[in-house]
Amino acid sequence: MGIQGRRYIKNLGYLYIAFAHLSDVDLSEDEIARVKEILRERDGDLDPASAQLLIDEILEWYDKTSYQRHTVLNEIIKALHTDVDEAEKKKIIHELREIAKADEHYLPEEANFINVLSTAFGLDQSDS
């Protein structure tokens, strides 16, 4: 995957980690593992060691931006809104639901985050 593709994967990873953490203030190992699986599925070039390095980089980025998380997250969401098509937006929403269910708890806060993002993406709630 090229540099643009890798940047996209890292941005998705940040979105997914932020979602898992900010929606319920708990970033579980199950959620991190599911994020890593999703990123590997999206980037077929990632072997397990490379996927671990990538998730470590994303977590480090997430930690370093602790005072700016909402700003970084908003920038990523704006870019996704303008740069990806409807099918990709639906895939992102689907993956967020998978992450939410990874710890076997699908909380109202997680559902609310997903609904707000679906609306921001301009998706019909019944389609996303």
C-alpha positions in Angstrom: 0.0 0.0 0.0 1.3 3.4 -0.9 2.0 6.3 1.4 -1.5 7.8 0.8 -3.1 4.5 1.5 -1.1 4.0 4.7 -2.0 7.5 5.9 -5.7 6.6 5.2 -5.3 3.4 7.2 -3.7 5.3 10.1 -6.5 7.9 10.1 -9.1 5.1 10.2 -7.1 3.5 13.0 -7.2 6.8 14.9 -10.9 7.1 14.3 -11.5 3.6 15.5 -9.3 3.9 18.6 -10.9 7.3 19.5 -14.4 5.8 19.0 -13.6 2.7 21.2 -12.1 4.9 24.0 -14.2 8.1 23.9 -17.6 6.5 23.6 -17.3 4.5 26.8 -14.1 5.8 28.4 -12.7 2.3 28.3 -10.3 1.0 25.6 -10.5 -2.7 26.0 -7.9 -5.2 24.6 -10.8 -6.8 22.7 -11.5 -3.5 21.0 -7.8 -2.9 20.2 -7.6 -6.4 18.8 -10.6 -5.9 16.6 -9.2 -2.6 15.3 -6.0 -4.4 14.4 -7.9 -7.1 12.6 -9.9 -4.5 10.6 -6.8 -2.7 9.6 -5.2 -5.9 8.5 -8.3 -6.8 6.4 -8.1 -3.3 4.8 -4.4 -3.5 4.1 -3.5 -7.0 2.7 0.2 -6.2 3.0 0.2 -6.2 6.8 1.6 -9.3 8.4 1.0 -9.7 12.2 4.2 -8.0 13.2 3.6 -5.0 10.9 0.0 -4.8 12.1 1.2 -4.6 15.7 3.7 -1.9 14.8 0.9 0.1 13.1 -1.4 -0.2 16.0 1.4 0.8 18.4 2.0 3.9 16.2 -1.6 4.8 16.2 -1.9 4.4 20.0 1.2 6.5 20.5 -0.3 9.2 18.2 -3.6 9.0 20.1 -1.7 9.3 23.4 0.4 12.3 22.2 -2.8 14.1 21.1 -4.6 13.7 24.4 -5.4 17.5 24.6 -6.3 17.7 20.9 -8.2 14.4 20.4 -11.5 16.0 19.4 -9.7 18.4 17.0 -7.8 15.5 15.4 -10.9 13.4 15.2 -13.0 16.2 13.7 -10.3 16.7 11.0 -10.2 13.0 10.2 -14.0 12.9 10.0 -14.1 16.0 7.7 -11.6 14.4 5.4 -13.5 11.2 5.3 -16.7 13.1 4.6 -15.3 14.8 1.5 -12.8 12.2 0.3 -14.6 8.8 0.4 -17.7 7.6 -1.4 -21.0 6.4 0.2 -20.0 2.7 0.0 -16.8 3.4 2.0 -18.7 5.5 4.5 -21.1 2.6 5.1 -18.1 0.3 5.5 -16.7 2.6 8.1 -20.0 2.6 10.0 -20.2 -1.2 9.8 -16.6 -1.5 11.2 -17.5 0.9 14.1 -20.3 -1.4 15.0 -18.0 -4.4 15.0 -15.6 -2.6 17.2 -18.4 -1.5 19.6 -19.4 -5.2 19.9 -15.9 -6.5 20.3 -16.1 -6.3 24.1 -19.6 -7.8 24.1 -21.1 -4.5 25.2 -22.9 -2.3 22.7 -23.6 0.8 24.8 -26.0 3.6 24.1 -23.0 6.0 23.9 -21.5 3.9 21.2 -24.8 3.7 19.2 -25.1 7.5 19.6 -21.5 8.1 18.3 -22.3 5.9 15.3 -25.7 7.6 14.6 -24.1 11.1 14.8 -21.3 10.0 12.4 -23.8 8.4 10.0 -25.7 11.7 10.0 -22.5 13.7 9.5 -21.7 11.4 6.5 -25.1 12.0 5.1 -26.2 8.4 5.4 -29.7 7.2 5.8 -29.9 5.5 9.2 -31.6 2.5 7.7 -28.8 2.0 5.1 -25.8 2.4 7.3 
